[in-house]
Amino acid sequence: MDTGVLADIKAELAEIERQENVRILYCAESGSRAWGFASPDSDYDVRFIYVRPVQEYLRLWKTRDVIEWKLDDTLDINGWDIKKALQLLETSNPTLFEWNGSPIVYRSSGEWERISSIIDRYFRSKHGLYHYLHTAQRNYREYLKGEEVKLKKYFYVLRPLLACRYILRNNTPPPMLFSELAETQLEPALRPVVDELVRAKMQQPEIGTGKRIDVLNEYIDRSLTEIEALLSEMPDEPPGDRDELERLFADIVLTEK
């Protein structure tokens, strides 16, 4: 990783804490760099979880629970309040599992380690499948149906589809790295085609448009139909343990002075 960018990220986190009067519990990369197929000009998608001083949670009027800090050509930085994060964990929000599983972590804490140690218990396969299936369907419909397509969009369809296959097989959050998903979930005959796309994306600022790759479109069509059918037969799953999250939230907030 570029040491200059890393220093900039650390400086931005320190400034967020100073200006917003918060403490950052966890911060990680969440976009194409965490997925393992960043282009040379890809920005840094920096995501963090923070806690405010305890008195802020006792205010009559609610304090905003997100911080949208920076968005430019290099850095995209924003974060969630711990209360929002734990509420979303109870509903098995897939984004939290992705942040927690990021291979690029900028900061962590003892509080986040407590959350990380229990987080997989709140993962609900059906909820995750809905999220990744709808992501794949939307990107496929919008970007890959014509004769000429945006080639990089294949990753934004293939990754969620492979994540679905991983969930169906393991009933756990899928790994962030595309290479791990492809190695275990992608049909071997398709790997040379996908490997070439990965190389092109990582070596060029923009791989641009090109002729639709029929072998991949056929795989995507087949996978979407198969996963949707399997999802329709899955039973609903019980929600997470609210009491545990209530205790965890209280412990974290009450340690703030």
C-alpha positions as CSV (number, residue, x, y, z in Angstrom):
1,M,0.0,0.0,0.0
2,D,1.2,3.5,-0.8
3,T,2.7,4.8,2.5
4,G,1.8,8.4,1.7
5,V,-1.9,7.5,1.3
6,L,-1.8,5.4,4.5
7,A,-0.4,8.4,6.3
8,D,-3.1,10.6,4.9
9,I,-5.8,8.1,6.0
10,K,-4.4,8.0,9.6
11,A,-4.3,11.8,9.7
12,E,-7.9,12.0,8.5
13,L,-9.0,9.6,11.2
14,A,-7.3,11.7,13.8
15,E,-8.9,14.8,12.5
16,I,-12.4,13.1,12.5
17,E,-11.9,12.3,16.1
18,R,-10.9,15.8,17.0
19,Q,-13.5,17.7,15.0
20,E,-16.4,15.3,15.6
21,N,-15.6,14.5,19.3
22,V,-15.8,10.8,18.6
23,R,-13.5,7.8,19.1
24,I,-13.0,5.4,16.2
25,L,-13.4,1.8,17.2
26,Y,-12.7,0.2,13.8
27,C,-11.7,1.3,10.3
28,A,-11.2,-0.8,7.2
29,E,-11.1,-0.7,3.4
30,S,-14.4,-1.7,1.8
31,G,-14.2,-1.4,-2.0
32,S,-12.3,-2.8,-4.9
33,R,-9.0,-2.7,-3.0
34,A,-10.5,-5.0,-0.3
35,W,-11.9,-7.2,-3.0
36,G,-8.5,-7.6,-4.5
37,F,-9.0,-6.2,-8.0
38,A,-8.3,-2.5,-7.7
39,S,-7.3,-0.5,-10.8
40,P,-4.2,1.7,-10.6
41,D,-6.5,4.8,-10.2
42,S,-9.0,3.2,-7.8
43,D,-9.8,5.4,-4.8
44,Y,-9.7,4.2,-1.2
45,D,-13.1,3.4,0.3
46,V,-12.4,3.9,4.0
47,R,-15.2,2.9,6.4
48,F,-15.2,3.3,10.2
49,I,-17.3,2.7,13.3
50,Y,-17.2,5.3,16.0
51,V,-18.6,6.0,19.5
52,R,-19.5,9.4,21.0
53,P,-19.3,10.5,24.6
54,V,-22.0,9.0,26.7
55,Q,-23.9,12.3,27.2
56,E,-24.5,12.4,23.4
57,Y,-26.7,9.3,23.7
58,L,-28.9,11.0,26.3
59,R,-29.8,14.1,24.2
60,L,-33.4,14.9,23.7
61,W,-32.9,15.4,20.0
62,K,-31.1,12.6,18.2
63,T,-27.5,13.1,17.0
64,R,-26.8,12.2,13.4
65,D,-25.6,8.6,13.3
66,V,-23.3,8.8,10.2
67,I,-20.2,10.9,9.4
68,E,-19.7,11.6,5.7
69,W,-16.2,13.0,5.9
70,K,-14.5,13.1,2.6
71,L,-15.0,12.3,-1.1
72,D,-12.3,13.1,-3.7
73,D,-10.3,11.4,-6.4
74,T,-8.3,9.5,-3.8
75,L,-10.2,9.1,-0.6
76,D,-13.9,8.2,0.1
77,I,-14.3,8.3,3.9
78,N,-17.4,7.8,6.0
79,G,-18.6,6.0,9.1
80,W,-21.4,4.8,11.3
81,D,-22.2,5.4,14.9
82,I,-21.8,2.2,17.1
83,K,-25.5,2.4,17.9
84,K,-26.4,2.3,14.2
85,A,-23.9,-0.5,13.6
86,L,-25.3,-2.7,16.3
87,Q,-28.9,-2.1,15.2
88,L,-27.9,-3.1,11.7
89,L,-26.0,-6.2,13.0
90,E,-29.2,-7.4,14.7
91,T,-30.8,-7.4,11.2
92,S,-27.8,-9.1,9.6
93,N,-26.8,-6.2,7.5
94,P,-24.3,-7.6,4.9
95,T,-22.2,-4.4,4.9
96,L,-21.0,-5.0,8.5
97,F,-19.8,-8.5,7.8
98,E,-17.9,-7.1,4.8
99,W,-16.2,-4.4,6.8
100,N,-15.4,-6.9,9.5
101,G,-13.9,-9.3,7.0
102,S,-11.8,-6.7,5.2
103,P,-8.2,-7.8,4.6
104,I,-7.1,-4.1,4.9
105,V,-7.7,-2.8,8.5
106,Y,-6.6,0.7,9.3
107,R,-7.5,0.7,13.0
108,S,-9.1,-1.6,15.6
109,S,-9.8,-1.7,19.3
110,G,-10.7,-4.0,22.2
111,E,-14.4,-3.0,21.8
112,W,-14.4,-4.0,18.1
113,E,-12.6,-7.3,18.9
114,R,-15.6,-8.1,21.2
115,I,-18.0,-7.4,18.4
116,S,-15.9,-9.3,15.9
117,S,-15.8,-12.3,18.2
118,I,-19.6,-12.7,18.1
119,I,-20.5,-11.1,14.7
120,D,-20.9,-14.3,12.7
121,R,-23.6,-15.5,15.1
122,Y,-25.8,-12.7,13.6
123,F,-25.3,-13.7,10.0
124,R,-28.5,-14.9,8.4
125,S,-28.0,-16.8,5.2
126,K,-31.3,-15.9,3.6
127,H,-30.8,-12.2,4.2
128,G,-27.2,-12.3,2.8
129,L,-28.5,-14.2,-0.3
130,Y,-31.1,-11.6,-1.0
131,H,-28.6,-8.8,-0.7
132,Y,-26.0,-10.4,-3.1
133,L,-28.5,-11.7,-5.5
134,H,-30.2,-8.4,-5.9
135,T,-26.8,-6.7,-6.3
136,A,-25.9,-9.1,-9.1
137,Q,-29.3,-8.8,-10.8
138,R,-29.2,-5.0,-10.8
139,N,-25.7,-4.7,-12.2
140,Y,-26.3,-7.4,-14.8
141,R,-29.5,-5.7,-16.0
142,E,-27.9,-2.3,-16.2
143,Y,-24.5,-3.0,-17.6
144,L,-24.0,-6.4,-19.2
145,K,-27.0,-7.0,-21.5
146,G,-25.9,-5.2,-24.6
147,E,-23.6,-6.3,-27.4
148,E,-21.0,-3.8,-26.1
149,V,-20.6,-3.8,-22.3
150,K,-18.5,-2.2,-19.5
151,L,-16.1,-5.0,-18.9
152,K,-15.3,-4.1,-15.3
153,K,-19.0,-4.5,-14.4
154,Y,-18.5,-8.3,-14.8
155,F,-16.8,-8.1,-11.4
156,Y,-19.8,-6.4,-9.8
157,V,-22.0,-9.3,-11.0
158,L,-19.6,-12.2,-10.5
159,R,-18.5,-11.3,-7.0
160,P,-22.0,-11.2,-5.5
161,L,-23.0,-14.4,-7.4
162,L,-19.9,-16.2,-6.0
163,A,-20.7,-14.8,-2.6
164,C,-24.2,-16.4,-2.9
165,R,-22.7,-19.7,-3.8
166,Y,-20.3,-19.5,-0.9
167,I,-23.2,-18.8,1.5
168,L,-25.3,-21.7,0.1
169,R,-22.3,-24.0,0.7
170,N,-21.1,-22.7,4.1
171,N,-23.9,-20.6,5.8
172,T,-21.3,-18.0,6.8
173,P,-20.3,-14.6,5.6
174,P,-18.4,-14.8,2.3
175,P,-14.8,-13.7,2.2
176,M,-14.0,-10.3,0.8
177,L,-11.2,-11.3,-1.6
178,F,-12.5,-12.1,-5.1
179,S,-9.7,-14.5,-5.5
180,E,-10.8,-16.6,-2.6
181,L,-14.4,-16.7,-3.9
182,A,-13.2,-17.6,-7.5
183,E,-10.9,-20.3,-6.3
184,T,-13.6,-22.1,-4.3
185,Q,-16.8,-21.2,-6.1
186,L,-16.1,-20.5,-9.8
187,E,-16.4,-23.3,-12.4
188,P,-12.8,-24.2,-13.4
189,A,-13.5,-23.8,-17.1
190,L,-14.3,-20.1,-16.5
191,R,-11.2,-19.2,-14.5
192,P,-8.9,-18.4,-17.4
193,V,-11.5,-15.9,-18.8
194,V,-11.9,-14.3,-15.4
195,D,-8.2,-14.3,-14.6
196,E,-7.6,-12.4,-17.8
197,L,-10.2,-9.8,-16.8
198,V,-8.6,-9.4,-13.4
199,R,-5.2,-8.8,-14.9
200,A,-6.6,-6.2,-17.3
201,K,-8.4,-4.3,-14.6
202,M,-5.5,-4.3,-12.2
203,Q,-3.0,-3.1,-14.9
204,Q,-5.1,-0.4,-16.6
205,P,-6.7,2.7,-15.2
206,E,-9.9,1.9,-17.1
207,I,-10.5,-1.4,-19.0
208,G,-13.4,0.3,-20.9
209,T,-16.0,-1.3,-23.0
210,G,-15.8,-4.4,-25.2
211,K,-17.8,-7.2,-26.8
212,R,-20.1,-9.1,-24.4
213,I,-18.4,-12.2,-23.1
214,D,-21.0,-14.8,-23.9
215,V,-19.6,-17.6,-21.8
216,L,-19.8,-15.4,-18.7
217,N,-23.3,-14.1,-19.6
218,E,-24.5,-17.7,-19.9
219,Y,-23.0,-18.6,-16.5
220,I,-24.6,-15.5,-15.0
221,D,-28.0,-16.3,-16.5
222,R,-27.8,-19.8,-15.2
223,S,-26.6,-18.8,-11.8
224,L,-29.2,-16.1,-11.2
225,T,-32.0,-18.6,-12.0
226,E,-30.5,-21.3,-9.8
227,I,-29.9,-19.1,-6.8
228,E,-33.3,-17.4,-7.0
229,A,-35.0,-20.9,-7.0
230,L,-33.0,-22.1,-4.0
231,L,-33.6,-18.8,-2.1
232,S,-37.4,-19.1,-2.6
233,E,-37.3,-22.5,-0.8
234,M,-35.3,-21.3,2.2
235,P,-37.1,-20.9,5.6
236,D,-37.0,-17.7,7.4
237,E,-34.4,-17.4,10.2
238,P,-34.8,-16.0,13.7
239,P,-33.4,-12.5,14.4
240,G,-30.3,-11.9,16.4
241,D,-30.0,-11.7,20.2
242,R,-31.1,-8.1,21.0
243,D,-30.3,-8.5,24.7
244,E,-26.7,-9.3,24.0
245,L,-26.3,-6.3,21.7
246,E,-28.0,-4.1,24.3
247,R,-25.4,-5.1,26.9
248,L,-22.6,-4.7,24.5
249,F,-23.8,-1.2,23.5
250,A,-24.1,-0.2,27.1
251,D,-20.6,-1.5,28.0
252,I,-19.0,0.4,25.1
253,V,-20.8,3.7,25.6
254,L,-20.4,3.8,29.4
255,T,-16.6,3.5,29.0
256,E,-16.6,6.8,27.2
257,K,-15.7,9.7,29.5
